[in-house]
Amino acid sequence: MGGERELVMLSALLAMLVGVGGMSWSSTIVAVAFWLVALFVLRRMAKADPCMSKVWLTHVKQQDFYPARSKPWRKV
C-alpha cells in the first residue's frame, strides 16, 4: 500500500475496530476517512524514509544524558 507494513496494518485494524464497533453508518464513514488519511500520511512518511518508525523508536529509547565516566563494575 506504499507505507511500512506494520503501520499500515495497524491503521487498518484500528479503522476496522472503529467501523465495526460503532455499528452505524457514521462510524463506518469516520473509519474509512481515518484509514484514508492514515494511509496518505504513512505513504508520505515512507517516501521520506522507509525505516522512519524504527529510527523514531531508536530515538525514543536513547537516554537524555550519557555521563562521561565509566562505572566501577564495567567489564574490562
Buried (B, 14 or more C-beta within 10 A) or exposed (E): EEBBEEBBEEBBEBBEEBBEEBEEEEBBEBBEEBBEEBBEEBBEBBEEEEEBBEEEEEEEEEEEEEEEEEEEEEEE
